[in-house]
Amino acid sequence: MSIWNVKQPEGQPAAAPAAPAAAASPAEPDRTEEDRKLRLKVSIHRDLLGKINLAALDQLSREQIHRDIAEIVAELLKTQSEPLNAQERAALVDEVLDELLGLGPLEPLLKDDTITDILVNGANNVFVERRGLLEKVSTRFQDDRHLLRIIQKIVSAVGRRIDESSPYVDARLADGSRVNAIIPPLAIDGPMLSIRKFARKTITMERLVELDTLPEEMAEVLKAIVGSRRNVLISGGTGSGKTTLLNAMSSYINHRERIVTIEDSAELQLMQEHVVRLETRPANIEGRGEVTQRDLVKNALRMRPDRIIVGEVRAGEAFDMLQAMNTGHDGSMTTVHANTPRDALSRVEQMIGMSGVDISPRAARNQIASAINIVIQIERLVDGHRRVVSLSEITGMEGETITMQEIFRFRITDRATDGRVIGQFEATGIRPKFLSVTAAYGITLKPELFRPDVKLG
């Protein structure tokens, strides 16, 4: 089997393309060599579509497709008067293959494991995040139509659509990477695309310790917290590492427990055998069929879970999550967008108000204080490094206020000349109330872990 629509006779060149790419106007010459190559690649790709059997692509290996594409490209180049050496020709074949089977100019960025986020601000401005810092890359699209075609390819693969009547969409790539796209008229400067890449390898707690996200002593305490089934709220800003920390902590859950995970876009990579993964569903074109996180939390309670893990609470599902934590599903965990542990509790209180349940502020705070045991704050610092900057314990209510005490913190002491943040992890000296619970589970934590004069890490 071949991908040729009509196999060319031996020794006979392929037919000339129906509409070769127009040469650049003398008044507007190619700005760079990259412009010329990009125009050639798009032209070759367009001409290629008329010469191949698209239905055969699913039945052939990538190697066979590569060989056939190389043959067709060689024939098409004869009509293009574009001198290319062997290395440039091989690169062109790879790029055309990416256009045909993948996401075009984005493919090299998706394959680069050092990149965590890809941010496309129109056809000519592409940024990536590496090691917590943003940088501009040379990746470009031919024009906005080229970028829009790639966006359409992404969203159609998951049964979504994007057009003027529905100009923004959340989707997921085949590897689990999260995608958000927004187009004109909402995006003034052209189509915008944001991709949060899915980590191929789960980052373990040991790896987080190596990266200095938290000290080994704090990791030991987190293991005891999970093992003693404390309910945990992880707080932090966008891209601070909340989901990564949640994944790492989940590795401490007993493999004999039944875990139900609930997410807007499936990211969690739990290593246990007994995991039920649920994902929300947006409304269809007619505005029907939406399934929210709140719907899934309610349904999860009927699935006999030992623990419920909600990827991130954003709205009224916070109330149902607290109800679950208060009714026998100890050891549940979730994350929230907030800048401090105290702000995290305020955010949860606001979300309870979004549930539509008629509940007073004091009653809402009582729910929070009785349901959540631990609040962990994680931050991405100005140098790009991620740190667990606070581990606090909720101790109850005092009047109208939820009381909490900080057990560990990261204290910033200086900035190095290269921009690195200098600081140290330290215990506050407060003995946690949860030690009696961990002891009941047979977990013993050394008293030295909580002494302020003992250096951590």
Secondary structure, DSSP 8 states (H G I E B T S, - for coil): --SBSS---TT------SS------TTS--SSHHHHHHHHHHHHHHHHHTTB-GGGGGGS-HHHHHHHHHHHHHHHHTTTT----HHHHHHHHHHHHHHHHS-GGGHHHHH-TTEEEEEEESTT-EEEEETTEEEEES---SSHHHHHHHHHHHHHTTT---BTTB-EEEEE-TTS-EEEEE-TTTSTTS-EEEEE---SS---HHHHHHTTSS-HHHHHHHHHHHHTT--EEEEE-TTSSHHHHHHHHHTTS-TTS-EEEEESS-------SSEEEEE-B---TTS---B-HHHHHHHHTTS--SEEEES---STHHHHHHHHHHTT-TT-EEEEE-SSHHHHHHHHHHHHHTTT----HHHHHHHHHHH--EEEEEEE-TTS-EEEEEEEEEEEEETTEEEEEEEEEEEEEEE-TTS-EEEEEEE-S---TTHHHHHHTT----GGGG-TTS---
